[in-house]
């Protein structure tokens, strides 16, 4: 018996606003395919955004609400999807203008209603077969280019390492020069278009740089590896390696007109020229020296300085950069020196991690990419992309995090499975910044602020983090949001959207807030404790530097008697009652704290009324009785105007006034005259507060 096939079904997306049409097409196609449906163009785009090349074919209607078929094709063209996902337009609109426009936007085929099941099935099969063969062909060509370029790179590596072997070098000089050349060239094209260098040019120059010293093959060993200083005659002989290497390349019987050979000739002959014309062999100056030779020259000098040679020890990275910048190694293009300074840290990192095999594969990969059509990927690349997408979705579903991807064009939010279930949202949300459910869940102001913050990032610093409250099942919960803005690689970067995750931290946040509350508040009365009150008062003073503050230290008279006669439980209730009366006697912005025992603190913030009236009002509101126990209060008061005094001065003077009052008889309050000092002591002005005043 033949084993059942385990081949994965291809996925076909049917985009049509008619449920009947979708059902008919699905029946005509048959059970050999996995069918996905979308009832309008927006949903169809959402499916393509989420699944990418996992979709093998799209059957697309023209006339639909929200986004019609032509708009869908426009988005697919804008993002390059049309080249990887074939589209068959299926419509009753059979006018030639519609058909011509559809083909112009990249559809593979056009089927007019009424449908014939055999025609629909046959055209679907033909289209899928055509694209499968095309992907296979692209993969075969890419493999052939890869093998050819790998052979070319191998031959270049062999030739360059023959030179290094004779020169007694480590074998890394060629690799380091190539790596640094590429790094500098990439930075140059980001800063200017003056040199008209393309990414394929960079790959070519980096590979050709490996041949820069090929002429040293002809230099005698006793000169090439001499440990001491060369004589003038020996140095003249050594300098000939530039001309000899160039002639070797120029005299090749074949291929001497190849781009690689032409660039290698420039580098080999002129990588010892200097910007001021004092180099060799031809004394070229300024931009008469090809930019490829200028960059390789800079990379060659740097690696020579930082490498051990038979005639010297290695210099440090920092010393080598300083020597080049200071002109100790000859004159270089000032613009190149500026670029070197900007990538100096990257140079050291790049050379530390570079390896020959990785370098070769990277270069070959770039050559293969440039050789293939730039807007299409090989089947191998598409398979890897699909694998990465599958892996991402799996890990997202297991992470218990709300993960998302947001794009500006089209304006669309894709939410992970777990996030969708937590927030009761759709997986694909079109125009999310104006979606009512999303704005209710996150808060419109929060969404707008996050998007503005992402817009304000830069490609160098694209990440923002913040704690936000999100409505879950009708109740607010705390989440920690980490988002990364997506910027283009253009010379002037363009913001494209963002990716991110939102992690539930509600329990952790509540525990932290509880701990913070316990650390800052008195456990018996719920008032601020003394250290937290001090910090709060200082912050108010810093926020209102010219403000007027009234500072009171209060003592509950005869509290020990209450404990002794009626018990400690009554004493605790008495303190809690007194704390409530204190809070009721002041404004929300004022500060009330328990200093310790039966001693309390009040700070009236930014007062614009006579302090005596305010203190009298407070005093009258807190005295009285509690369950038959008389509430007698002694207070010391200190005032500051226009930011004259700080917290410690206010506390010290109010405390001195309090104890002066207690020594003279309890009950009432006194003001400290902070403007007058006698023998270093505070002068106390006694004032009784017998009559209440109007509330401020």
C-alpha positions in Angstrom: 0.0 0.0 0.0 1.4 3.4 -0.9 2.2 5.6 2.0 0.2 8.8 2.3 1.9 12.0 1.1 3.3 14.2 3.8 4.1 17.1 1.4 2.9 20.4 2.9 -0.1 21.9 1.1 0.4 25.2 -0.7 -1.6 28.1 0.6 -4.0 30.1 -1.6 -5.5 33.4 -0.4 -8.9 34.3 -1.8 -9.7 38.0 -1.5 -13.3 38.8 -2.4 -16.1 40.7 -0.6 -18.7 38.0 -1.7 -18.8 35.0 0.6 -20.5 33.1 -2.2 -17.7 33.8 -4.6 -15.1 32.8 -2.1 -16.9 29.5 -1.5 -17.3 28.8 -5.2 -13.6 29.4 -5.9 -12.6 27.3 -2.9 -14.7 24.4 -4.2 -13.3 24.8 -7.8 -9.7 24.7 -6.5 -10.3 21.5 -4.6 -8.8 20.0 -1.4 -5.2 19.9 -2.5 -4.6 23.4 -1.2 -4.9 25.2 2.1 -7.5 28.0 1.6 -7.4 31.4 3.4 -10.1 34.0 2.9 -10.3 37.8 3.2 -13.5 39.7 2.7 -11.8 43.0 1.6 -8.5 44.3 0.4 -7.4 45.5 3.9 -7.8 42.0 5.3 -6.0 40.6 2.4 -3.0 42.9 2.9 -3.0 42.0 6.6 -2.8 38.3 5.7 0.1 38.9 3.3 1.9 41.1 5.9 1.6 38.3 8.5 2.4 35.3 6.3 4.6 36.6 3.5 5.8 34.0 1.1 3.9 31.3 3.0 1.1 32.4 0.7 1.7 30.6 -2.7 -1.0 32.4 -4.7 -3.6 35.2 -4.4 -7.0 35.2 -6.1 -8.0 38.8 -6.1 -11.3 40.5 -6.9 -11.4 44.1 -8.1 -14.5 45.8 -6.6 -14.4 45.6 -2.8 -15.1 47.9 0.1 -12.4 49.7 2.1 -9.6 48.7 -0.4 -10.2 47.5 -3.9 -8.1 45.1 -5.9 -6.1 47.7 -7.7 -5.2 49.3 -4.3 -4.1 45.9 -3.1 -1.8 45.5 -6.1 -0.4 49.0 -5.5 0.6 48.0 -2.0 2.1 44.7 -3.2 4.2 46.6 -5.7 5.3 49.2 -3.2 6.6 46.4 -0.8 7.9 44.1 -3.6 5.5 41.3 -2.6 4.1 41.1 -6.2 7.4 39.6 -7.3 7.3 36.7 -4.8 3.5 36.1 -4.5 1.7 35.5 -7.9 -1.8 37.1 -8.3 -4.7 36.0 -10.5 -7.3 38.7 -10.9 -10.8 37.2 -10.7 -13.5 39.6 -11.6 -16.7 40.2 -13.6 -15.2 43.5 -14.8 -14.0 42.4 -18.2 -13.4 45.7 -19.9 -10.0 45.9 -21.6 -9.0 48.9 -19.5 -9.4 46.9 -16.3 -7.5 43.9 -17.8 -4.7 46.2 -19.1 -4.4 47.9 -15.7 -4.3 44.6 -13.8 -1.5 43.3 -16.0 0.3 46.6 -15.7 0.3 46.2 -11.9 1.9 42.7 -12.2 -0.9 40.1 -12.1 0.0 36.8 -13.6 -3.4 36.0 -15.1 -7.0 37.4 -15.4 -10.1 35.2 -15.1 -13.5 36.7 -16.0 -16.8 35.6 -14.4 -18.8 33.4 -14.9 -16.2 30.9 -13.8 -15.5 27.6 -15.4 -14.2 25.2 -12.8 -11.7 23.5 -15.1 -10.3 26.7 -16.3 -9.9 28.1 -12.8 -8.2 24.9 -11.6 -5.9 24.7 -14.6 -4.8 28.3 -14.4 -4.1 27.9 -10.6 -2.0 24.8 -11.2 -0.1 26.5 -14.1 0.6 29.6 -12.2 1.9 27.7 -9.1 4.0 25.4 -11.3 5.5 28.4 -13.2 6.5 30.2 -10.0 7.9 27.0 -8.5 10.1 26.5 -11.5 11.1 30.1 -11.4 12.2 29.9 -7.8 14.1 26.7 -8.5 15.8 28.3 -11.4 16.8 31.3 -9.3 18.2 29.0 -6.7 20.2 27.1 -9.3 21.7 30.2 -10.8 22.5 31.6 -7.3 24.3 28.3 -6.4 26.3 28.5 -9.6 27.3 32.1 -9.0 28.2 31.2 -5.4 30.5 28.4 -6.5 32.1 30.5 -9.2 32.8 33.4 -6.9 33.9 31.1 -4.1 36.6 29.8 -6.6 37.6 33.3 -7.5 37.9 34.3 -3.8 39.9 31.2 -3.1 42.4 32.0 -5.9 42.7 35.6 -4.6 43.2 34.3 -1.1 45.9 31.9 -2.2 47.8 34.6 -4.1 47.7 37.0 -1.3 48.8 34.5 1.3 51.7 33.5 -0.8 52.9 37.0 -0.4 52.2 37.0 3.3 54.1 33.7 3.7 57.2 35.1 2.1 56.8 38.3 4.1 56.7 36.4 7.4 53.3 37.9 8.3 50.5 36.2 10.3 48.1 35.6 7.5 45.6 38.2 8.8 47.1 41.3 7.2 45.1 40.8 3.9 42.0 40.0 5.9 42.3 43.1 8.1 43.0 45.4 5.1 40.0 44.0 3.3 37.7 44.3 6.4 38.8 47.9 7.2 38.5 48.9 3.5 34.9 47.7 3.4 34.1 49.5 6.7 35.5 52.8 5.5 33.8 52.6 2.1 30.4 51.9 3.7 30.9 54.9 5.9 31.9 57.1 3.0 28.8 56.4 0.9 26.7 57.2 4.0 28.3 60.6 4.2 28.7 61.7 0.6 27.9 60.7 -3.0 31.0 62.5 -4.2 32.8 59.3 -5.2 29.8 57.5 -6.9 30.6 54.2 -5.1 27.9 51.5 -5.2 27.6 48.5 -2.8 28.8 46.2 -5.6 31.8 48.5 -6.0 32.6 48.1 -2.3 32.6 44.3 -2.6 34.9 44.5 -5.6 37.3 46.9 -4.0 37.4 44.9 -0.7 38.3 41.7 -2.7 40.8 43.5 -4.9 42.5 44.9 -1.8 43.8 41.4 -1.1 46.2 41.8 -4.0 47.7 45.1 -3.0 51.2 43.7 -2.1 51.3 41.0 -4.8 54.4 42.7 -6.3 56.4 41.7 -3.2 56.7 38.2 -4.7 59.6 39.6 -6.7 61.4 41.3 -3.8 64.4 39.2 -2.4 64.0 37.6 1.0 66.9 39.4 2.5 65.3 42.8 1.8 61.7 41.7 2.4 62.4 40.3 5.8 65.3 42.4 6.9 64.9 43.0 10.7 66.8 46.3 10.7 66.5 49.6 8.9 66.7 49.4 5.1 69.5 51.2 3.2 68.5 53.7 0.5 69.2 51.1 -2.2 67.2 48.5 -0.4 64.3 50.9 0.1 64.3 51.8 -3.6 64.2 48.1 -4.4 61.3 47.6 -2.0 59.3 50.5 -3.5 59.4 48.7 -6.9 56.8 46.1 -5.6 54.0 48.6 -6.5 55.0 48.9 -10.2 55.9 45.2 -10.4 52.5 44.1 -9.0 50.7 46.5 -11.4 52.6 45.1 -14.4 51.8 41.5 -13.4 48.1 42.4 -13.5 48.4 44.4 -16.7 50.3 41.6 -18.5 47.7 39.0 -17.8 47.1 37.2 -21.2 43.4 37.2 -20.5 40.9 38.9 -18.2 43.0 42.1 -17.7 40.0 44.1 -18.6 37.8 42.5 -15.9 36.6 45.1 -13.3 38.3 43.1 -10.5 41.7 43.3 -12.3 41.3 47.0 -13.2 40.6 47.9 -9.6 43.4 45.7 -8.3 45.8 47.4 -10.7 44.9 50.8 -9.2 45.3 49.6 -5.7 48.5 47.7 -6.3 50.2 50.6 -8.1 49.1 53.5 -6.1 48.4 52.4 -2.5 51.7 54.0 -1.4 50.8 57.4 -3.0 50.1 60.2 -0.5 47.6 63.0 -0.6 50.3 65.7 -0.6 52.1 64.1 -3.6 55.0 62.7 -1.5 54.3 59.1 -2.1 55.4 56.6 -4.7 55.8 55.4 -7.5 54.2 58.2 -9.5 53.9 61.1 -7.1 50.2 61.4 -7.5 48.4 64.0 -5.3 44.9 64.7 -4.1 42.0 63.0 -5.9 44.3 62.1 -8.8 44.8 59.0 -6.6 41.8 56.6 -7.2 39.6 56.4 -4.1 40.1 52.7 -3.9 43.9 53.1 -3.6 43.4 55.9 -1.0 41.2 53.8 1.2 43.4 50.7 1.0 46.4 52.8 1.7 44.8 54.0 5.0 43.8 50.4 5.9 47.3 49.1 5.1 49.1 51.7 7.3 46.7 51.1 10.2 47.2 47.3 10.1 51.0 47.7 9.7 51.1 49.8 12.8 49.0 47.5 14.9 50.8 44.3 13.8 54.1 42.9 14.9 56.8 42.8 12.2 60.4 41.6 12.1 61.5 45.2 12.5 59.1 46.4 15.2 56.6 45.6 17.9 52.8 46.3 17.5 51.4 49.6 18.5 48.0 49.9 20.3 44.9 50.8 18.4 44.7 54.2 20.1 48.4 54.9 19.3 48.0 53.9 15.7 45.0 56.2 15.2 46.9 59.1 16.8 49.9 58.5 14.6 47.7 58.5 11.4 45.8 61.6 12.5 48.9 63.5 13.4 50.5 62.9 10.0 53.3 60.7 11.3 52.6 58.1 8.5 52.2 60.6 5.6 49.4 62.8 4.4 45.9 61.3 3.8 42.7 62.7 2.4 41.2 64.9 5.2 37.8 63.5 4.5 39.1 59.9 4.9 40.7 60.9 8.2 37.3 62.3 9.3 35.7 59.0 8.4 38.4 57.0 10.2 37.9 59.0 13.4 34.1 58.3 13.2 34.5 54.5 12.8 37.6 54.0 14.9 35.8 52.0 17.6 34.2 49.8 14.9 37.5 49.2 13.3 38.9 47.5 16.4 35.7 45.4 16.9 35.6 44.4 13.2 39.2 43.2 13.2 38.9 41.3 16.4 36.0 39.2 15.2 36.9 38.8 11.5 37.8 35.4 10.2 38.8 34.4 6.7 35.9 32.0 6.1 33.3 34.4 7.4 34.8 37.2 5.3 34.8 35.1 2.2 31.2 33.9 2.6 30.1 37.5 3.3 31.7 38.9 0.2 30.5 36.0 -2.0 26.9 36.5 -0.6 27.0 40.2 -1.7 28.2 39.3 -5.2 25.5 36.7 -5.5 22.9 39.2 -4.4 24.1 41.8 -6.8 24.3 39.3 -9.7 20.7 38.2 -9.1 17.8 40.6 -9.8 17.9 43.0 -6.9 14.2 42.9 -6.1 13.8 39.2 -5.8 15.2 36.6 -3.5 16.3 33.0 -4.2 14.2 30.1 -3.1 16.8 29.4 -0.4 16.4 32.9 0.9 12.6 32.7 0.8 12.7 29.4 2.7 14.9 30.9 5.4 12.6 33.9 5.7 9.6 31.6 6.0 11.5 29.5 8.6 12.3 32.7 10.6 8.7 33.9 10.5 7.5 30.5 11.7 10.1 30.5 14.5 9.1 34.0 15.5 5.4 33.2 15.7 6.1 30.1 17.8 8.3 31.9 20.3 5.9 34.8 20.5 3.0 32.4 21.3 5.1 30.8 24.1 6.5 34.0 25.7 3.3 35.4 27.4 4.2 38.7 25.9 2.2 41.0 23.7 4.4 41.3 20.7 3.5 43.6 17.8 4.7 44.9 14.4 3.5 48.3 13.2 3.9 49.6 9.6 3.1 53.1 8.3 2.5 52.0 4.7 0.0 50.5 4.9 -0.9 51.7 8.4 -1.3 48.3 10.0 -0.7 46.7 13.4 0.0 42.9 13.7 -0.5 41.5 17.2 0.9 38.2 18.4 -1.6 35.4 19.3 -1.2 35.8 23.1 -1.5 39.5 22.9 -4.7 39.2 20.8 -6.3 36.9 23.4 -5.2 39.1 26.3 -6.6 42.3 24.9 -9.5 40.9 22.9 -8.1 42.5 19.7 -7.9 41.4 16.1 -4.6 39.9 14.9 -4.5 42.5 12.1 -5.7 46.1 12.9 -5.8 48.6 10.0 -5.2 52.2 10.8 -4.4 51.4 14.4 -3.9 54.9 15.6 -7.5 55.6 14.9 -8.9 52.2 16.0 -11.5 52.8 18.8 -10.9 49.5 20.5 -7.2 49.9 20.6 -7.5 53.5 21.8 -9.8 52.4 24.6 -7.4 49.6 25.7 -4.3 51.7 25.7 -5.7 55.2 26.0 -5.6 57.6 23.0 -3.0 59.9 24.7 -0.7 57.0 25.4 -0.8 55.7 21.8 -0.2 59.2 20.4 2.7 59.8 22.8 4.3 56.5 22.0 4.1 57.1 18.3 5.5 60.6 18.7 8.4 59.3 20.8 9.2 56.6 18.2 9.1 59.3 15.4 11.6 61.3 17.6 14.1 58.5 17.8 17.1 58.2 15.5 18.6 55.2 13.6 21.5 55.2 16.2 19.1 55.3 19.2 15.8 53.7 18.0 14.5 52.1 21.3 12.1 53.6 23.8 10.9 52.0 27.1 8.1 53.1 29.4 5.5 51.7 31.8 1.9 52.1 30.7 -1.6 51.1 31.9 -3.7 49.0 29.6 -7.4 48.1 30.1 -7.7 44.3 30.4 -11.2 42.8 31.1 -12.4 46.3 32.0 -9.7 46.9 34.6 -6.4 48.8 34.3 -3.2 46.7 34.5 0.4 47.9 34.4 2.6 46.8 31.4 6.2 47.5 30.5 6.6 48.5 26.8 9.8 48.2 24.8 9.6 49.5 21.2 12.1 49.8 18.4 11.6 52.3 15.6 12.3 50.9 12.1 14.3 53.4 9.9 15.3 53.0 6.3 18.9 52.8 5.1 18.5 55.9 2.9 21.0 58.8 3.1 18.2 60.6 4.9 16.6 57.9 7.0 12.8 57.5 6.8 10.7 56.2 9.6 8.7 53.1 8.5 7.1 51.9 11.7 8.1 49.9 14.8 8.3 46.5 16.4 8.0 45.8 20.1 6.7 43.9 23.1 4.5 44.7 26.1 5.1 42.7 29.2 2.6 42.4 32.1 4.2 43.8 35.2 1.1 44.5 37.2 1.8 42.3 40.2 5.4 43.4 40.3 4.4 47.0 40.0 1.8 46.7 42.8 4.3 45.0 45.1 6.9 47.7 44.4 4.3 50.4 45.0 3.3 48.7 48.3 6.9 48.4 49.3 7.5 52.1 48.4 4.4 53.1 50.4 5.6 51.1 53.4 9.0 52.6 53.2 7.7 56.2 53.0 4.7 56.1 55.4 4.2 55.6 59.1 2.5 52.2 59.5 0.2 53.3 62.3 -1.2 56.6 61.0 -0.6 56.3 57.3 1.1 59.7 57.2 4.5 60.2 55.6 7.4 59.3 57.8 10.1 61.8 58.6 12.7 61.0 55.9 10.0 61.0 53.2 8.5 64.2 54.4 11.9 65.9 54.4 12.4 64.8 50.8 8.9 66.0 49.8 9.4 69.4 51.4 12.8 69.8 49.7 11.2 68.9 46.3 8.5 71.5 46.8 11.1 74.1 47.7 13.1 73.3 44.6 10.0 73.5 42.5 8.9 76.8 44.0 12.2 78.5 44.8 10.6 81.9 45.7 7.7 80.4 47.5 6.5 81.1 51.1 6.5 78.0 53.4 5.0 77.7 56.9 6.6 74.9 59.0 5.0 73.5 62.1 6.3 70.9 64.6 3.4 69.6 66.8 3.4 67.6 70.1 0.3 66.0 71.5 0.3 67.0 75.1 -0.2 64.5 77.9 -0.1 61.5 75.4 1.7 59.4 78.0 -1.2 59.9 80.4 -3.6 58.5 77.8 -1.4 55.4 77.4 -1.0 55.0 81.2 -4.6 55.5 82.1 -6.5 54.0 79.1 -4.0 51.6 77.5 -1.9 51.5 74.5 -4.7 50.4 72.2 -6.5 53.7 73.0 -3.3 55.5 72.5 -3.0 54.1 69.0 -6.6 55.0 68.2 -5.9 58.5 69.6 -2.9 59.0 67.3 -4.8 57.8 64.2 -7.7 60.2 65.1 -5.2 63.0 65.5 -3.6 62.2 62.1 -7.0 62.4 60.4 -7.7 65.8 61.9 -4.3 67.0 60.8 -5.0 65.9 57.2 -8.4 67.5 57.3 -6.9 70.9 58.4 -4.7 71.4 55.4 -4.8 71.5 51.6 -3.9 68.6 49.2 -0.6 70.2 48.3 0.5 70.6 51.9 2.6 68.0 53.7 1.8 66.2 56.9 4.0 63.6 58.6 4.6 61.7 61.8 8.0 62.6 63.1 7.9 60.0 65.8 6.0 59.0 69.0 3.4 61.8 69.5 5.3 64.4 67.4 4.0 65.5 64.0 5.0 67.9 61.2 3.0 70.1 58.9 4.4 72.1 56.0 2.1 74.6 54.3 3.3 75.1 50.8 3.4 78.3 48.8 1.2 80.4 51.2 -0.1 83.8 50.2 -2.0 84.6 53.4 -0.7 86.0 56.8 1.1 83.0 58.4 -0.5 83.8 61.9 -4.0 83.5 60.4 -3.1 80.1 58.8 -1.5 78.7 61.9 -4.4 79.9 64.1 -6.8 78.2 61.8 -4.9 74.9 61.8 -4.5 75.1 65.6 -8.2 75.6 66.2 -9.1 72.7 63.9 -7.0 70.1 65.7 -7.7 70.8 69.3 -10.8 69.5 71.1 -11.4 66.1 72.6 -11.5 62.4 71.6 -13.7 60.0 73.6 -13.4 62.1 76.7 -9.6 62.8 76.3 -8.7 66.4 75.8 -6.6 67.1 72.8 -4.0 69.6 73.9 -1.4 70.6 71.3 1.9 72.5 71.6 3.3 73.9 68.3 6.5 75.5 67.2 6.3 77.5 63.9 9.0 78.7 61.5 8.3 80.6 58.3 10.4 81.3 55.2 9.7 83.9 52.6 11.1 84.0 49.1 13.2 80.9 49.5 15.4 82.3 52.2 15.8 79.2 54.3 16.1 75.5 53.7 14.4 72.5 55.3 17.0 71.9 58.0 16.9 75.5 59.2 13.1 75.5 59.3 13.0 72.2 61.2 15.6 73.3 63.7 13.9 76.6 64.4 10.4 75.2 64.6 11.7 72.4 66.9 13.4 75.0 69.2 10.2 77.0 69.3 8.1 73.9 70.2 10.3 73.0 73.2 10.4 76.6 74.3 6.6 76.5 74.3 6.6 73.3 76.3 8.9 74.7 78.9 6.7 77.7 79.3 3.5 75.8 79.6 1.8 73.4 77.2 -1.1 74.2 74.8 -0.7 76.9 72.1 1.9 77.8 69.6 4.9 80.1 69.2 6.7 81.5 66.2 10.4 81.5 65.8 11.8 84.8 64.6 14.3 83.4 62.1 15.5 86.9 61.1 16.9 87.6 64.5 19.6 85.6 66.3 21.1 86.3 69.8 24.3 84.6 70.7 23.6 82.0 68.0 20.2 81.1 69.5 16.7 81.5 68.0 14.6 84.3 69.3 11.0 83.1 70.1 7.9 85.3 69.7 5.0 83.9 71.8 1.6 84.1 70.1 -1.5 82.5 71.5 -4.0 81.2 69.0 -7.3 81.5 70.8 -9.5 82.6 67.9 -10.0 80.7 64.7 -9.6 82.6 61.4 -11.1 82.3 58.0 -10.1 79.4 55.9 -7.6 80.4 53.1 
